[in-house]
Amino acid sequence: MTATLDLRAPAKVNLSLEVLARLPNGYHQLDTWMHKVSLFDHLSLRLTGNVGIRLSCADMDVPADESNLVHRAAMAFYAEVGREPQVAITLRKKIPVAAGLGGGSSDCAATLQGLNHLHGSPLSRQRLMALGAGLGADVPFFLFPFPSARARGIGEQLMALPPLHDCFLVLVNPGIAVSTKWVFANLPQEFSGRSQLNEWRNSPKTANYALTTAGKTYILGRALQRCLDFKLINDLEQVTIAKYPEILTIKEALLAQKSCGALMSGSGSTVFGLFRDKDDACSCAARLEVEYPHWRIMVTNPLDEAACSPELS
């Protein structure tokens, strides 16, 4: 049994996010297309032989206590396998916190995978995904062995989709931490299904469709010569932009720099711009860094099947 393990945990973007209905328990039924991208947190797991979970993280914005999803994942794993926890975990953050990129959920998933590997794989992938679903809605996606998936329900119903190729994403984070709970709590209270949502989406003040050079709804399949029936849309955008108008500023800035479409990921505050050409993506990032030095700007690409593993070592 290997006693030490280094892993990487990828970020994700929501290429499409539609809220279908509010459930009686207060959760929301979603239909979303998520894609893992080449921005990673890094974790080191070490079995110590001493009872307890020791979590360390140099990022002062990340709590290294029982509230951290990494710590909660370790507790859940050891409870599931009926063992006392004996692990030290070092977390190195590269994914912005509370940014709509799934960093915490990805770290959680990597912890579950890593501990399972260190202890001889006592849990199947299905059991790990069920365990992850109890920790966070996006965790099953990061345990799913594919880079691109359609997620329905509250995120637990996953179907693999072909990964994107030959495109690049510029991620822009304005340094604003957005509470996912707050965003969902501030969705319109009156809707009960798709018909009312469509009316809300099509209202003149709605900003949740991706901005495009044509000024119309952006069909991702057409722009990237694909045949997927998805629109670049995020039903959470209107709520987040109302409180943080910087997000709309970012979308417009990306579009002005040859992005073929720009959209907020998840509940925000990160916005991504899609580019067909890497040079255009890098040029956009360089210009925005000069014009908006307080923004964090990252050039990434969609992961493929070979690159989406946690790189157990």
C-alpha positions in Angstrom: 0.0 0.0 0.0 1.4 3.4 -1.0 1.6 5.7 2.0 1.8 9.0 0.1 -0.1 10.3 -2.9 -0.1 13.5 -4.9 -3.2 14.5 -6.9 -4.5 17.3 -9.0 -8.1 18.5 -8.9 -9.4 20.3 -12.0 -11.8 23.2 -12.3 -14.9 23.1 -14.4 -17.1 25.5 -16.3 -20.8 25.4 -16.9 -21.2 25.7 -20.7 -25.0 25.6 -20.1 -27.0 25.9 -16.9 -30.8 25.9 -16.9 -32.9 25.8 -13.7 -36.0 23.7 -14.5 -38.0 23.9 -11.2 -37.8 24.4 -7.5 -38.2 21.2 -5.6 -40.3 20.8 -2.4 -37.2 20.4 -0.3 -35.9 23.8 -1.4 -33.3 22.4 -3.9 -33.5 23.1 -7.6 -33.8 20.8 -10.5 -31.1 21.6 -13.0 -30.0 20.7 -16.5 -26.3 21.7 -17.0 -23.4 20.9 -19.3 -20.2 20.8 -17.3 -16.7 20.5 -18.7 -13.4 20.1 -16.8 -10.6 22.5 -17.8 -6.9 22.8 -17.3 -6.8 24.8 -14.1 -5.9 22.6 -11.1 -5.6 22.6 -7.3 -3.0 20.2 -5.9 -3.4 17.8 -3.0 -0.9 15.7 -1.1 -2.2 12.8 1.0 -0.1 11.0 3.6 -1.1 8.1 5.9 0.4 9.0 9.2 -0.3 6.1 11.6 -1.7 8.6 14.1 -5.4 9.0 14.6 -6.9 12.2 13.2 -7.2 14.3 10.1 -4.6 17.1 9.7 -5.4 19.5 6.9 -3.1 22.4 5.9 -3.5 25.1 3.3 -1.4 28.2 2.8 -4.3 30.2 1.3 -5.7 32.4 4.1 -9.1 32.4 2.4 -9.5 28.7 2.8 -10.4 27.3 6.2 -8.3 24.3 7.2 -10.8 23.0 9.7 -13.9 20.7 9.8 -15.8 23.1 7.5 -13.5 22.4 4.6 -14.9 19.9 2.0 -11.6 18.1 2.0 -11.8 17.5 5.8 -15.5 16.5 5.4 -14.6 14.1 2.6 -11.9 12.4 4.7 -14.4 12.1 7.6 -17.0 10.6 5.3 -14.6 8.2 3.7 -13.3 6.8 7.0 -16.9 6.5 8.4 -18.0 4.6 5.3 -15.1 2.1 5.5 -15.3 1.8 9.3 -11.8 2.9 10.0 -10.2 5.5 12.2 -8.9 8.4 10.2 -5.1 8.6 10.0 -4.1 11.1 7.3 -2.4 14.4 6.7 -3.5 16.4 3.7 -1.8 19.4 2.2 -4.0 21.5 -0.2 -2.4 24.0 -2.6 -5.1 26.2 -4.1 -4.9 27.6 -7.7 -8.6 27.6 -8.4 -10.3 30.8 -7.1 -12.6 30.3 -4.1 -16.4 30.7 -4.4 -15.9 31.5 -8.1 -18.3 29.1 -9.9 -15.4 26.8 -11.0 -16.1 23.9 -8.6 -12.8 24.1 -6.8 -14.1 22.9 -3.4 -16.1 20.1 -5.0 -13.1 19.0 -7.1 -10.9 19.0 -4.0 -13.5 16.9 -2.2 -13.7 14.4 -5.0 -9.9 14.1 -5.3 -9.7 13.4 -1.5 -12.2 10.6 -1.8 -10.4 9.1 -4.8 -7.0 9.5 -3.1 -8.0 7.9 0.2 -9.7 5.1 -1.6 -6.5 4.4 -3.6 -4.3 4.6 -0.5 -6.4 2.1 1.3 -6.6 -0.5 -1.5 -9.8 0.6 -3.2 -12.4 -0.7 -0.7 -15.2 1.4 -2.3 -16.4 1.1 -5.9 -16.7 4.2 -8.1 -20.5 4.0 -7.6 -20.2 4.1 -3.8 -17.7 7.0 -4.0 -20.1 8.9 -6.2 -23.0 8.2 -3.8 -20.8 9.4 -0.9 -19.8 12.5 -2.8 -23.4 13.4 -3.6 -24.0 13.8 0.1 -21.1 16.3 0.3 -21.9 18.5 -2.6 -24.0 18.6 -5.8 -20.9 19.0 -8.1 -18.8 16.3 -6.4 -20.2 13.3 -8.4 -19.2 15.1 -11.7 -15.6 15.3 -10.5 -15.7 11.6 -9.6 -17.2 10.8 -13.0 -14.4 9.4 -15.3 -15.2 11.7 -18.2 -14.2 15.3 -18.9 -17.6 16.5 -20.1 -21.1 15.6 -18.9 -24.7 16.6 -18.8 -25.9 16.7 -15.2 -29.6 16.7 -14.3 -31.6 16.4 -11.1 -29.6 18.2 -8.5 -26.4 17.2 -10.3 -26.4 13.5 -9.5 -27.8 12.2 -12.9 -24.8 12.2 -15.2 -24.4 11.4 -18.9 -21.1 11.7 -20.6 -20.8 14.1 -23.6 -18.1 14.3 -26.2 -15.4 16.7 -24.9 -14.7 19.9 -26.7 -11.6 20.1 -28.9 -9.7 22.8 -30.7 -10.8 25.7 -28.5 -9.5 27.7 -25.6 -11.1 29.4 -22.6 -10.0 32.6 -21.0 -11.3 32.6 -17.4 -11.7 36.0 -15.7 -12.3 36.3 -12.0 -12.9 39.8 -10.5 -11.9 38.7 -7.0 -15.5 38.5 -5.8 -16.6 35.5 -3.7 -20.2 34.6 -4.5 -22.4 32.5 -2.3 -24.1 29.7 -4.3 -26.7 29.4 -1.6 -27.5 33.2 -1.8 -27.8 33.0 -5.6 -30.3 30.2 -5.5 -32.2 31.8 -2.7 -32.7 34.9 -4.8 -34.0 33.2 -7.9 -37.6 34.3 -8.7 -39.9 32.7 -6.2 -42.9 32.5 -8.5 -41.7 30.1 -11.1 -42.7 26.4 -11.0 -41.4 25.2 -14.3 -40.0 25.8 -17.8 -42.8 28.0 -19.1 -42.3 30.7 -16.5 -38.6 30.4 -16.7 -38.7 31.0 -20.5 -40.7 34.1 -20.0 -38.2 35.3 -17.4 -35.3 34.5 -19.7 -36.8 36.4 -22.6 -37.5 39.6 -20.6 -35.7 42.7 -21.9 -33.5 43.0 -18.8 -32.3 39.4 -18.8 -28.5 39.0 -19.2 -28.2 35.3 -18.8 -27.7 34.4 -22.5 -24.1 34.6 -23.7 -23.1 37.8 -25.4 -22.0 37.2 -28.9 -20.7 39.2 -31.8 -24.0 38.7 -33.5 -25.9 40.0 -30.5 -28.0 36.8 -30.5 -28.3 33.7 -28.4 -25.1 31.8 -28.9 -25.4 28.2 -30.2 -22.3 26.5 -29.1 -22.6 23.7 -31.6 -22.6 26.0 -34.5 -19.8 28.2 -33.4 -17.4 25.3 -32.8 -18.7 23.2 -35.7 -20.4 20.7 -33.4 -23.8 19.2 -33.3 -24.8 19.4 -29.7 -28.2 20.8 -28.8 -27.0 23.2 -26.1 -27.2 26.9 -25.8 -24.6 29.0 -23.9 -27.1 30.0 -21.2 -26.9 30.5 -17.4 -30.1 31.0 -15.5 -28.2 32.2 -12.4 -26.5 35.1 -14.2 -29.4 37.6 -13.9 -29.4 37.2 -10.1 -25.6 37.5 -9.7 -25.2 40.4 -12.2 -27.9 42.4 -10.3 -25.6 42.4 -7.3 -22.2 42.3 -9.0 -22.4 44.3 -12.3 -18.7 43.7 -12.8 -19.7 40.3 -14.3 -21.4 42.0 -17.3 -18.4 44.3 -17.7 -16.2 41.2 -18.0 -18.5 39.6 -20.6 -18.3 42.8 -22.7 -14.6 43.0 -22.3 -14.1 39.4 -23.5 -16.3 39.9 -26.4 -14.4 43.0 -27.5 -11.2 40.8 -27.6 -12.4 38.3 -30.3 -14.2 35.9 -27.9 -16.9 34.1 -29.9 -19.0 33.9 -26.7 -18.8 34.8 -23.0 -20.8 33.5 -20.1 -20.7 33.3 -16.3 -19.8 29.9 -14.9 -22.0 28.4 -12.2 -23.2 30.9 -9.7 -20.2 33.2 -10.4 -18.2 35.3 -10.2 -15.9 33.8 -12.9 -16.7 34.5 -16.5 -15.3 32.5 -19.4 -14.7 33.5 -23.0 -14.5 30.9 -25.8 -11.8 31.2 -28.4 -11.0 29.1 -31.5 -7.4 30.3 -31.6 -4.9 30.0 -28.8 -3.0 33.2 -29.9 -6.3 35.1 -29.7 -6.9 33.8 -26.2 -3.4 34.7 -25.0 -3.6 38.1 -26.6 -7.0 38.7 -24.9 -5.6 37.7 -21.5 -2.6 40.0 -21.9 -4.7 43.0 -22.9 -7.1 42.5 -20.0 -4.3 42.1 -17.5 -3.1 45.6 -18.5 -6.5 47.2 -18.5 -7.9 45.4 -15.4 -4.9 44.6 -13.2 -7.2 43.6 -10.3 -8.8 40.8 -12.2 -7.4 37.3 -12.2 -7.1 36.0 -15.7 -6.3 32.5 -16.8 -5.9 30.9 -20.2 -7.1 27.3 -20.2 -8.3 24.5 -22.5 -11.0 21.8 -22.1 -9.6 18.6 -20.8 -9.9 15.4 -22.8 -10.2 11.8 -21.5 -6.5 11.3 -21.0 -6.1 14.5 -19.0 -9.0 14.3 -16.7 -7.6 11.7 -14.3 -6.4 12.9 -10.9 -2.9 11.7 -11.8 -2.4 9.3 -8.9 1.2 8.9 -8.2 
